[in-house]
Amino acid sequence: MALTTAPDPTRRGPGSVRAHPKRRGPGRIRHTEGLAGYVFLSPWLIGLMGVTAIPMLLSLYLSFTDYDVLTPFSEVRWVGLANYERMFTADPSYWHAVRVTVTFALVAVPLKLVAALGVALLLNRAWRGVGLFRGLFYLPSLLGGSVALAIVWVNMFNRDGAFNSLLSLFGITGKPWVNDPDWALETLMVLAIWQFGAPMVIFLAGLKQVPTELYEAAAVDGAGRFRQFRNVTLPMLSPVIFFNLVLETINGFQGFTAAFVLSNGTGGPVDSTLMYTLNLYITGFTELDMGYASAMAWVFLLAIAVITAIFFSTGRFWVHYSDEEDR
Amino acid sequence: MTLTPTAVALPSPRRRPGGRPLLRLLILVAIVAVVLYPLIWMVGTSVKSQEEIVNNLGLLPERFTPGNYTAGWSNFDVSFGRFFLNSAMVSLLTVVGNGLSCLLAAYAFARLRFRLRGVWFAVMIGTLLLPQHVLIVPQYILFRTLGLVGGEWPYLPLLVPQFLATEAFFVFLMVQFMRGIPRELDEAARIDGAGPYGIFRHIILPLSRPALVTTAIFSFIWTWNDFFRQLVFLSQLQDYTVPVALTLFIDSTSQSAVGPMFAMSVLSLLPVFLFFVAFQRMLVEGINTSGIKG
């Protein structure tokens, strides 16, 4: 089963209406089916409008106002681009949050993916325990996003935590890492990397798809282990790497729970864990500055869209699809 | 994708025995130890006495102290039993909502022909990557304007979107699954006089059970672990779900709360852990076919 990142337009399916020439006969049936289509689609359509589209437009409008939830809609003041101006020129903590978020993603995402790929390669050699190991490595991905685990994590890196007791075995005196502005974000990065299991499972699936013949051919040509990895595994795996990279980066930018728990919702110590979404939450729901928070949300959305677009446009140069010749 | 037992057991002839199995096993065991350490430490700490939490830094307690569990259970004015009930209710209703609404939408996308289908499908794919944080402010305002935030039944803002197929991920997963159901079955049913509704009822619905189960498991786990939306929409103590209630422990700065806090953390992860044990294979395969994050 191939890993599908996007609908394949050449297949029969929702992507292309043309794929079905009118072979279903009389227009009456087509009509009932068209109607049925919208009947079945209606919950989704209502959700799209009510929960997604209208709120998005509302937030676009609000981003040009000074709306706080307490004043009625009729008294909302239009402030033009003031929120955006403030964000880009007059709000150091905003840029601080951007820095924190980008740092987090730049460090945690690559390390997580390297860990995932490394362990996947170790596991890929076929033998009996693979299922058990795969499951155990995946467990943190299921638990890691929860408040409970964030609580455990914070305590683990506290003064009396497990990490310091580990260090003391080597004669190192630790410190309360989570209270240190220089180290608090790092503990969150470790938490993210600890959850390498989900991308690992996807890598494993990708590795299984690499045809054995390629390795045999490479071996015949005298390629050693490393060159096989570099010239066979990596290119063959590049679509999966790409998929994981996009997904994990977008997730990385959205880290909220652990930062909230570590700092008790403040982004501390000294704003060192002020992730973008936490900053947005504080602005919108603690300071009730919902107009400004809406502006932040829109910039966030655009940033993610741009990053995704950059990924996809650079992907052409390094992502190798083995069925390319067929197209 | 399923690893058949034979495929696992077969030695791979293609590679030289360069990677020694024993060495590899040792490395893997070491990684497992690192990965599981926080979890074992969590469970160990949850049964340590207050004194031991500070002084005994080992994994396991010298004296087993289950008192943290009873203390944590009734640490706040509202008992954790209530919080667990609230979480269970929200999670189970989310499972029902996602299952129903996503199935309907997926059937339309996968099998029916109607105007603008391609457009709507592209829109649905577009919402896959839409961060929930972007929508939270306007959704809050909207639900508040409708009087649903902190209303008679404060869970409506959490649940209404789930009954409207807004988790595009599950729609996509089901569409992918339904594409694999042979169209000949539809044709046969059509010849027998079934319309779109009949085909859904008698062919697609029964055959989509595996996709429904995957959706149900992930819906449950994600909602059970979710914090952001529940934090925003729940404001009364008695309405709190488990994750929101757990953060109350952080507020109480006293050291004496650590044991009870850990005990309740362990309990809160227990349902997810049990799901993991019961459906491990399915969960792992689920993310294989669709690439979910954890």
Interface residues (C-beta under 8 A of the other chain):
Chain A: M1 L3 T4 T5 A6 P7 R11 R12 G13 P14 G15 S16 V17 H20 R24 R30 T32 E33 G34 L35 A36 G37 Y38 F40 L41 S42 P43 W44 L45 I46 G47 L48 G50 V51 T52 I54 P55 M56 L58 S59 L62 Y67 V69 F73 V119 L122 L123 R125 A126 W127 R128 G129 V130 G131 F133 R134 G135 L136 F137 Y138 L139 P140 S141 L142 L143 G144 G145 S146 V147 A148 L149 I151 V152 W153 N155 M156 D160 A162 N164 S165 S168 W194 Q195 G197 A198 V201 I202 L204 A205 K208 T212 Y215 E216 A219 R225 F243 N244 L247 E248 I250 N251 F253 Q254 F256 T257 F260 V261 N264 G265 T277 L280 Y281 G284 F285 M290 A293 S294 A297 W298 F300 L301 I304 T308
Chain B: M1 L3 A7 V8 A9 L10 P11 S12 R14 R15 G18 G19 P21 R24 L25 I27 L28 I31 V32 V35 L36 Y37 P38 L39 W41 M42 T45 I53 V54 L57 G58 L59 L100 S101 C102 L104 A105 Y107 A108 F109 A110 L112 R113 F114 R115 R117 G118 W120 F121 A122 V123 M124 I125 T127 L129 L130 P131 H133 V134 L135 I136 V137 P138 Q139 Y140 I141 L142 R144 T145 V160 P161 F163 L164 A165 T166 V171 V175 Q176 R179 G195 P196 Y197 F200 I221 W224 N225 F227 F228 L231 V232 V242 P243 V244 L246 T247 F249 I250 D251 V258 M261 F262 M264 S265 V266 S268 L269 V272 F273 F275 F276 Q280 R281 L283 V284 I287 N288 T289 S290 G291 I292 K293 G294
